[in-house]
Amino acid sequence: MKVNEEARKKLLDTVNGLSDEELNWKASEDKWSIRQVLEHLYLMEGSVAKAIQSQLTKGEPHETADKPIERTVDRSTKVEAPDFATPSESFATAAELKDKLNASHTLLQQLEDTTPSEQLKERSYPHPVFGDMSLDQWIPFVGYHELRHIEQIQEVKESMNVTK
């Protein structure tokens, strides 16, 4: 889960020091605030963890070829967030966001730490872009997905002239 740890550290470094007002600031109605990006990330990570849990208990073994998940960081192709990972418009504090990010991250980490790798390799779950993806690949996908959104956060910070 090395990519996930590196991505999470970079994510937190990117948002540390921002005020609650800066986290909730939006450049325009059609753009996400940093808070919304963070909400999207913990919603997605929690959903991935739940999908993995579900496939481990109910899914049938079905191996699938490795997908180029590292391409997730390429933002030249826009991908619409699924409904379950679309952030709300409600205000949130940095502390609340970090607690939720920590909870989703801990859940995914515990799954990786307690599940034999063979089980993760032999079961899969569909991804909207990559198609059927092994549970083993879903775990590092979360890290690449965060790296993708760190770039988005940097853009929001630049648009509000924050250089922290």
N, C-alpha and C positions, 0 to 999 in steps of 0.2 A: 504494500500500500504506500510505497515511497512517494509516488506522484501525488497521492492524496495529502500526505503530510506536508510536502513542499508547497502544494497549492494552497492549503489552509493557512500555513504560516504567511505566505505572500498575501493572501486575501486579508488576513487580520492586520498585517503591516500596512496594507493599502488604506484601510479604514480607521486604524487607530489614530486618535487625536481629533477626529471629526466630531463636531458638536451634533446633538440630536437634530437641530435645525438643518445643519448641512446634510446629514444623512437623509432627511425627509424632503429636501429641496428637489424640485423638478425643473428642468430646462424648458419643458413645454408639456402640454397635455398628452402628447403622443409618445413621450419618452418616459422611461422609468427613472425613479429616484434611486440613489444608492441603497436606501432602505428596501425598496422593492426588489432590487437585484439580490440583496442578501436574503430576503424572504423567499424569493424564487429558488435560491440555492438550497436553503434548508428544506423547503417543500420537496424539491427534486431528490435530494439526498435521502430524506425520510421515505419517500415513495419507492426509491430504488431498494432501500433496505427492506421495506415491506414486501416488495415483489420478490426479492430473493428469499425471504422467509416463506412466502407462499409457495414458491416453486420447490423449495426444499421439502416441504411437507406434502404438497399435493401434486407437484409436477412429475411428469414421466421423464426418465433419462432420454436425452436427445442431444447428442453432440452436434456442434456446429463449427464451421470454419472461423478462424480468428478474423475480426473486422479491423479496419484501419482507424481505431478509435482516437489515435493521436491527431487525426484531422479535425477533431472537434474544436480545437483552438482556432481554426481558420474562420474568421468572421466575415469572409467575403460572401458566404452563403447565409442568408437570414433564415432562421428557423423559428416558427411560431411556438411559443410555450404552450404545452398542453394545458387544458383547463385546470387540472389538479395542481399545477405548478405556476399558475398565474397569480401574481401578488395582488393584494388588496390595496385600497387607497388609504387605509388607516395609518395614523401616526404610530411610530414605535421608537423606543429609546435604544441607544447603543447596547446597554446592559441586556435588555430583552432580546435583542437580535443575537447577541453573542451567546446567551443561554440557549436559544433555540438551535443555533449553529452547532454548539457543543453537544447538545442532546442528539441531533441527527448524526453527527460525526461519530459519537460514541457508539450508537446503535450499529452503524455500518462496520466500525472497527471490531466490535464484539462478534458480529457475524463472521467476519473474515478470520478472526482469531480462533473461533470455536467450531468452524466447519471444515471438515477434511477437503483439501484442494480437489481431490477426485470428484467429490460431489458437486463442487462449483463448476468443474469443467464439463461434467456430463449432463448438466441441466441448462436450459436456456429460457430466455424471455425476449419478446420482440421489442426492438428499438424502432422509433418512427423513421429514422434515416438509414440506419445500418441493417435493418431487418433482424432476423433471429440472431441473438447474441448470447454467448455463454454467460452464466452468472459470474464466472471467473473474470470476464472482461467488464462486466457492469461495475465492479468495484473500482478499478482504475479510471473508468469512464468518468466517474464523479469528479476526480481530480482534474482531468482535462476539461471538463465542463466548467469547473471553477476558474481555471486559467483563462478560458474564453471570456468569462464575465468580468475578470479582473481588468481586462482591457476596456470593457464597457464602463466600469467604475472610474478608471483613469480618465476616460472621455468626459464623464459627468463632472469630475473634479476640475478638469481643464475649463469646462464651460462655466463653472462658477468661480474660476480663478483661484482655486485652492491648490497650493503647491506642497502641502504636507506629505 
